[in-house]
Amino acid sequence: MSMTILLASIAGQRVAIDAQQVKSVIRINHLARVPASQPWIRGLAALRSRVLTVIDSACLVTGDITPDQPFLTCVVLQWSGSDHAMMVDSVSDVCTIAASPIALSAAISPAWQTLAGATISVDGAPVLLIDPHHLLNGLIAIEAARAA
């Protein structure tokens, strides 16, 4: 099975996102903060008359809020009927690979399991495959655990 992927970096870790799930890659220079939101909700941004929820992906993994920067690089994904901007350190490439996703190993930290549902091989190295639906389910689980 071949798939086209977007290669990016989150918290210094190389990751892949199925290109079919990517609406765009943008740079955001203005955010509206959301009072009393979770730390990984960075804020709201406007994109062509649409409101995007900006998610601090590195915060989900490390627990540390990404320092403010003049511009935030984000991958725009759609899930649950809404557009979301997932912050990334950088975007490096778009490529087609001839590999099938492999289930995550137990050695992957629980924090990364929130973002990634599988791994794929890129240039012979394992790369976490970010799945927006897996991410949404992970965020729902985090909220449920905090509410309990």
Backbone as CSV, one residue per row, in Angstrom:
resi,resn,N_x,N_y,N_z,CA_x,CA_y,CA_z,C_x,C_y,C_z
1,MET,0.848,-1.174,0.000,0.000,0.000,0.000,0.897,1.241,0.000
2,SER,0.649,2.170,-0.879,1.415,3.410,-0.852,0.554,4.516,-0.261
3,MET,1.229,5.446,0.377,0.523,6.584,0.954,1.396,7.811,0.868
4,THR,0.751,8.951,0.656,1.464,10.219,0.623,1.391,10.817,2.008
5,ILE,2.542,11.222,2.513,2.610,11.743,3.881,3.275,13.110,3.911
6,LEU,2.940,13.861,4.922,3.598,15.122,5.245,4.523,14.811,6.414
7,LEU,5.800,15.113,6.270,6.759,14.903,7.351,6.936,16.207,8.118
8,ALA,6.864,16.115,9.426,6.981,17.282,10.295,7.736,16.877,11.555
9,SER,7.884,17.844,12.447,8.541,17.608,13.725,7.683,18.186,14.838
10,ILE,7.494,17.401,15.895,6.775,17.846,17.091,7.659,17.527,18.289
11,ALA,7.959,18.527,19.092,8.819,18.359,20.270,10.120,17.649,19.901
12,GLY,10.661,17.997,18.726,11.918,17.426,18.280,11.817,16.034,17.688
13,GLN,10.630,15.458,17.666,10.415,14.103,17.154,9.870,14.167,15.726
14,ARG,10.472,13.416,14.814,9.977,13.351,13.432,8.660,12.584,13.421
15,VAL,7.650,13.155,12.768,6.332,12.537,12.676,5.833,12.611,11.227
16,ALA,4.837,11.800,10.937,4.210,11.800,9.614,2.708,11.967,9.795
17,ILE,2.094,12.621,8.818,0.642,12.800,8.801,0.178,12.422,7.406
18,ASP,-0.857,11.603,7.323,-1.413,11.224,6.026,-1.826,12.497,5.300
19,ALA,-1.262,12.736,4.125,-1.513,13.979,3.387,-2.981,14.156,3.027
20,GLN,-3.741,13.069,2.928,-5.165,13.182,2.627,-5.932,13.845,3.763
21,GLN,-5.375,13.822,4.963,-6.039,14.422,6.113,-5.619,15.870,6.343
22,VAL,-4.626,16.341,5.593,-4.109,17.697,5.760,-4.856,18.649,4.834
23,LYS,-5.462,19.677,5.429,-6.140,20.687,4.618,-5.151,21.737,4.129
24,SER,-4.202,22.121,4.991,-3.182,23.093,4.623,-2.120,23.160,5.709
25,VAL,-1.028,23.821,5.361,0.026,24.143,6.323,0.090,25.660,6.358
26,ILE,0.013,26.227,7.560,-0.058,27.682,7.683,0.912,28.183,8.745
27,ARG,1.137,29.486,8.711,1.870,30.169,9.774,0.900,31.158,10.401
28,ILE,0.765,31.062,11.702,-0.168,31.911,12.440,0.640,32.956,13.195
29,ASN,0.212,34.217,13.074,0.920,35.268,13.810,0.045,35.944,14.864
30,HIS,-1.219,35.556,14.947,-2.069,36.136,15.986,-3.039,35.083,16.513
31,LEU,-3.073,34.986,17.831,-3.978,34.054,18.507,-4.848,34.804,19.494
32,ALA,-6.069,34.362,19.621,-6.932,34.846,20.701,-6.909,33.768,21.775
33,ARG,-6.412,34.117,22.944,-6.342,33.147,24.052,-7.744,32.797,24.518
34,VAL,-7.902,31.591,25.025,-9.182,31.115,25.538,-9.032,30.968,27.050
35,PRO,-9.689,31.846,27.815,-9.564,31.775,29.268,-10.038,30.427,29.814
36,ALA,-9.356,29.937,30.819,-9.708,28.716,31.558,-9.687,27.461,30.677
37,SER,-8.977,27.506,29.552,-8.881,26.318,28.699,-7.722,25.438,29.164
38,GLN,-7.677,24.247,28.637,-6.573,23.336,28.940,-5.273,23.932,28.400
39,PRO,-4.143,23.608,29.003,-2.876,24.204,28.547,-2.531,23.871,27.098
40,TRP,-2.995,22.740,26.590,-2.692,22.361,25.214,-3.606,23.043,24.199
41,ILE,-4.612,23.775,24.656,-5.404,24.624,23.757,-4.680,25.963,23.726
42,ARG,-3.962,26.222,22.657,-3.139,27.423,22.580,-3.981,28.672,22.376
43,GLY,-5.127,28.502,21.681,-6.009,29.638,21.440,-6.811,29.422,20.172
44,LEU,-7.389,30.511,19.681,-8.176,30.484,18.452,-7.518,31.390,17.427
45,ALA,-7.601,30.982,16.177,-7.040,31.778,15.082,-8.055,31.804,13.946
46,ALA,-7.952,32.827,13.125,-8.838,32.945,11.960,-8.079,32.548,10.705
47,LEU,-8.758,31.811,9.845,-8.199,31.430,8.557,-9.316,31.500,7.530
48,ARG,-9.214,32.461,6.636,-10.218,32.630,5.575,-11.641,32.552,6.131
49,SER,-11.927,33.384,7.105,-13.250,33.507,7.724,-13.690,32.264,8.505
50,ARG,-12.747,31.384,8.810,-13.061,30.217,9.653,-12.262,30.329,10.940
51,VAL,-12.827,29.834,12.003,-12.136,29.826,13.288,-11.454,28.476,13.468
52,LEU,-10.184,28.527,13.814,-9.403,27.321,14.070,-9.080,27.229,15.552
53,THR,-9.246,26.066,16.124,-8.725,25.798,17.455,-7.272,25.395,17.275
54,VAL,-6.357,26.096,17.943,-4.927,25.823,17.806,-4.486,24.946,18.970
55,ILE,-3.963,23.773,18.634,-3.547,22.790,19.630,-2.030,22.767,19.716
56,ASP,-1.522,22.918,20.934,-0.084,22.866,21.190,0.320,21.400,21.311
57,SER,0.710,20.806,20.201,1.043,19.380,20.145,2.187,19.019,21.088
58,ALA,3.192,19.860,21.140,4.337,19.591,22.020,3.900,19.572,23.482
59,CYS,2.966,20.420,23.857,2.449,20.439,25.226,1.765,19.120,25.569
60,LEU,1.051,18.545,24.602,0.417,17.246,24.836,1.454,16.180,25.151
61,VAL,2.623,16.275,24.525,3.657,15.258,24.681,4.533,15.523,25.899
62,THR,4.946,16.772,26.074,5.917,17.083,27.129,5.285,17.645,28.397
63,GLY,4.081,18.205,28.260,3.442,18.876,29.395,3.866,20.329,29.519
64,ASP,4.837,20.753,28.710,5.324,22.129,28.755,4.708,22.933,27.611
65,ILE,4.209,24.112,27.932,3.634,24.985,26.916,4.760,25.506,26.035
66,THR,4.558,25.451,24.719,5.549,25.956,23.780,5.695,27.463,23.962
67,PRO,6.927,27.970,24.088,7.119,29.416,24.259,6.521,30.203,23.091
68,ASP,6.083,31.417,23.389,5.543,32.286,22.342,6.604,32.561,21.292
69,GLN,6.155,32.621,20.048,7.018,32.905,18.908,6.282,33.885,18.007
70,PRO,6.985,34.629,17.169,6.306,35.561,16.263,5.331,34.848,15.320
71,PHE,5.704,33.653,14.862,4.852,32.870,13.979,4.817,31.432,14.481
72,LEU,3.655,30.806,14.415,3.504,29.401,14.757,3.237,28.624,13.469
73,THR,4.001,27.575,13.235,3.756,26.713,12.082,2.726,25.674,12.499
74,CYS,1.675,25.549,11.699,0.578,24.642,12.044,0.138,23.835,10.829
75,VAL,-0.309,22.633,11.099,-0.927,21.782,10.094,-2.424,21.819,10.374
76,VAL,-3.201,22.219,9.372,-4.651,22.320,9.541,-5.273,20.978,9.176
77,LEU,-6.016,20.433,10.137,-6.691,19.155,9.981,-8.162,19.344,10.313
78,GLN,-9.000,18.490,9.761,-10.410,18.559,10.111,-10.803,17.271,10.804
79,TRP,-11.425,17.429,11.946,-12.023,16.277,12.595,-13.193,16.751,13.419
80,SER,-14.128,15.864,13.592,-15.352,16.154,14.344,-16.064,17.387,13.793
81,GLY,-15.987,17.592,12.474,-16.699,18.684,11.830,-16.083,20.058,11.992
82,SER,-14.932,20.145,12.644,-14.289,21.442,12.870,-12.853,21.410,12.359
83,ASP,-12.359,22.579,11.994,-10.961,22.697,11.601,-10.113,22.983,12.833
84,HIS,-8.979,22.314,12.909,-8.045,22.493,14.012,-6.658,22.720,13.433
85,ALA,-5.892,23.557,14.086,-4.504,23.800,13.688,-3.613,23.124,14.722
86,MET,-2.856,22.137,14.284,-1.961,21.405,15.157,-0.572,22.003,15.024
87,MET,-0.071,22.605,16.104,1.251,23.224,16.068,2.331,22.166,15.848
88,VAL,3.293,22.496,14.985,4.456,21.641,14.746,5.705,22.520,14.818
89,ASP,6.837,21.890,15.101,8.098,22.640,15.113,8.440,23.093,13.695
90,SER,8.271,22.162,12.760,8.600,22.443,11.368,7.938,21.405,10.473
91,VAL,7.866,21.731,9.201,7.413,20.794,8.165,8.589,20.616,7.232
92,SER,8.949,19.356,6.934,10.168,19.131,6.165,9.947,18.593,4.756
93,ASP,8.862,17.836,4.521,8.738,17.207,3.212,7.347,16.628,3.022
94,VAL,7.011,16.389,1.781,5.848,15.587,1.406,6.395,14.494,0.510
95,CYS,6.076,13.246,0.836,6.593,12.150,0.033,5.600,11.003,-0.006
96,THR,5.798,10.122,-0.962,4.984,8.923,-1.066,5.826,7.750,-0.625
97,ILE,5.258,6.946,0.259,5.976,5.773,0.751,5.185,4.525,0.389
98,ALA,5.879,3.431,0.266,5.243,2.152,-0.043,5.295,1.283,1.204
99,ALA,4.587,1.693,2.216,4.591,0.949,3.474,3.234,1.053,4.131
100,SER,2.901,0.054,4.887,1.657,0.058,5.641,1.942,0.453,7.086
101,PRO,1.001,1.160,7.711,1.185,1.500,9.124,1.302,0.248,9.992
102,ILE,2.107,0.364,11.039,2.330,-0.726,11.989,1.817,-0.243,13.339
103,ALA,1.128,-1.110,14.071,0.597,-0.747,15.389,1.725,-0.264,16.297
104,LEU,1.379,0.668,17.185,2.378,1.201,18.115,2.864,0.116,19.048
105,SER,4.131,0.195,19.392,4.703,-0.740,20.352,4.453,-0.216,21.760
106,ALA,4.494,-1.112,22.713,4.290,-0.733,24.115,5.401,0.186,24.611
107,ALA,6.515,0.256,23.884,7.646,1.091,24.289,7.392,2.581,24.060
108,ILE,6.352,2.932,23.308,6.027,4.333,23.053,5.404,4.928,24.310
109,SER,5.841,6.119,24.682,5.319,6.742,25.898,3.824,7.030,25.760
110,PRO,3.087,6.983,26.864,1.646,7.263,26.804,1.339,8.643,26.214
111,ALA,2.223,9.615,26.430,1.989,10.954,25.884,1.958,10.917,24.359
112,TRP,2.884,10.178,23.751,2.899,10.070,22.288,1.713,9.261,21.790
113,GLN,1.215,8.342,22.601,0.063,7.538,22.199,-1.185,8.400,22.044
114,THR,-1.196,9.587,22.677,-2.306,10.515,22.502,-2.340,11.040,21.074
115,LEU,-1.176,11.256,20.477,-1.077,11.820,19.129,-1.033,10.776,18.020
116,ALA,-0.331,9.695,18.258,-0.053,8.733,17.187,-0.812,7.433,17.396
117,GLY,-1.293,6.886,16.291,-1.989,5.613,16.353,-1.174,4.466,15.783
118,ALA,-0.069,4.808,15.091,0.746,3.782,14.447,2.111,4.371,14.107
119,THR,2.981,3.522,13.587,4.261,3.976,13.047,4.331,3.535,11.589
120,ILE,5.188,4.200,10.842,5.476,3.807,9.467,6.981,3.887,9.276
121,SER,7.460,3.231,8.250,8.885,3.272,7.949,9.135,4.309,6.857
122,VAL,10.001,5.271,7.166,10.398,6.298,6.201,11.916,6.258,6.117
123,ASP,12.413,5.967,4.946,13.859,5.840,4.728,14.483,4.849,5.703
124,GLY,13.758,3.776,6.001,14.272,2.729,6.879,14.169,3.015,8.365
125,ALA,13.633,4.166,8.735,13.513,4.513,10.152,12.038,4.589,10.548
126,PRO,11.705,4.163,11.768,10.308,4.251,12.204,9.932,5.713,12.494
127,VAL,8.749,6.103,12.037,8.242,7.460,12.236,6.817,7.333,12.760
128,LEU,6.490,8.111,13.780,5.137,8.090,14.332,4.157,8.664,13.318
129,LEU,3.038,7.990,13.130,2.001,8.433,12.210,0.885,9.088,13.017
130,ILE,0.760,10.397,12.860,-0.260,11.164,13.582,-1.599,10.943,12.898
131,ASP,-2.613,10.643,13.699,-3.957,10.397,13.188,-4.907,11.355,13.900
132,PRO,-5.547,12.289,13.177,-6.418,13.262,13.845,-7.556,12.620,14.625
133,HIS,-8.087,11.511,14.136,-9.174,10.851,14.863,-8.656,10.234,16.162
134,HIS,-7.452,9.668,16.104,-6.816,9.123,17.305,-6.530,10.252,18.298
135,LEU,-6.068,11.380,17.771,-5.798,12.551,18.604,-7.067,13.019,19.302
136,LEU,-8.167,13.126,18.573,-9.425,13.564,19.165,-9.858,12.617,20.276
137,ASN,-9.773,11.320,20.026,-10.137,10.349,21.064,-9.221,10.473,22.279
138,GLY,-7.930,10.740,22.042,-6.992,10.930,23.144,-7.329,12.157,23.965
139,LEU,-7.720,13.251,23.307,-8.087,14.474,24.022,-9.351,14.258,24.839
140,ILE,-10.305,13.523,24.291,-11.541,13.208,25.025,-11.200,12.384,26.265
141,ALA,-10.279,11.417,26.131,-9.869,10.595,27.268,-9.178,11.428,28.330
142,ILE,-8.334,12.391,27.905,-7.664,13.281,28.869,-8.692,14.084,29.643
143,GLU,-9.667,14.650,28.940,-10.722,15.439,29.593,-11.515,14.589,30.575
144,ALA,-11.853,13.361,30.169,-12.631,12.480,31.043,-11.838,12.141,32.304
145,ALA,-10.529,11.907,32.157,-9.685,11.585,33.309,-9.581,12.780,34.258
146,ARG,-9.490,13.985,33.713,-9.391,15.184,34.566,-10.703,15.479,35.265
147,ALA,-11.809,15.139,34.633,-13.123,15.408,35.223,-13.468,14.404,36.325
148,ALA,-12.847,13.233,36.267,-13.162,12.173,37.258,-12.566,12.451,38.613
